[in-house]
Amino acid sequence: MKLSQRPVPSLEMELAGSGLMLEVGGFNVRVKSSVESVVRGLPRLYADYTVLDSAESIVDFDISLNPPSQVRRWLRPQIQFLLDGFSPFKPLPREQGFALFEWGLNWCIANHSHRYLVIHAAVVERDGRAFIFPGAPGSGKSTLCAALVCRGWRLLSDEMAMVSLESGLVRPVPRPISLKNESIDIIRRFDANATFGDAVRDTAKGTVGHMKPPAASIARAAEHARGHRIVFPRYRADAACDVRRLTAGETFMRVASNTFNYHVLGRAGFDALGDLLACCAGVSLEYASFADAFEVIEALENEL
Amino acid sequence: MRAFDEDAVVFDGRSGHTHHLSDSAARILAVLQENGPATAQAVLQASAECVADEQFGRRMLDDLQHAGLIEAITPAGA
């Protein structure tokens, strides 16, 4: 059963009680929360995900999002993220509840997936060719990823490229795309059909809004993809489109600096990244418009 | 070591650090990897060009000698 088929009263009861269990990119995630932003955000942005039976499924991440104390229910209300009863982060204002769920789940996946080299990157795929977009926050990788997804590319992730240490393929974990500040309206204007959750203001990252992932990407979450090109995007208003081929060594070092667990994996991470670069050339792309970026990406897509 | 067409990266297993080598050093190391033993002088020349981290340079030479890729380590300046 998909979450969209769950009646809202039943969903609220589950979230407030024993928890709602969702399959998210192959991870079984149980969520417990009575916080309004979470109760409202989940059915809107996770409508196409499969609901699992808690009694019959092994839980990978058992997450609770609730006020840290009775006092904080009323006085400057806060929300706390708990994984297996442990709090990895400081509480945040209550209205940031859904964003905290997304950030917390990112943390869970990146810190518990050491059978993969986890690169901080967006990943999209078309015709069997995956593009990996590593980038620091603010580089525009999620915005470019969202625009490509709106044009029919399959979303693997807007946050992490999970490269299997065994197969070298990228594992999809399609989730809502996190956009910040002006990027939210840019994508709204770019595709009027894009669905967004509530925009949350005054977070540490400014205003944050999440875009619903396409149902087709979620349906294909078990299909791993082969990397084709690694593109380091950088958005610069009014800049001329600038494309630069990177040497394999430079690409290696830049990707390694954008990983979550390279230092944990040691030699295995080194080998996985080396194998990835054997089929993925690196390119830096500075762009001022989606049209410029799409033209470059389509040209790269057609390269052998 | 991963040797690519133009350059290479080396994983230092003892420190866990990864180093990016310059073109000339990478070419020499690639030849060593493909063709087996060579003179230490060639490696020293390569390391002098590429390895800013002296300790890493010494360990790299040590590893190469243990792997049988160089015959002997010649003291620097010899």
Interface residues (C-beta under 8 A of the other chain):
Chain A: T247 A248 G249 E250 F252 M253 A256 Y262 H263 G266 R267 F270 G274 L277
Chain B: R2 F4 D5 E6 D7 A8 V9 F11 G13 G16 T18 H20 L21 A26
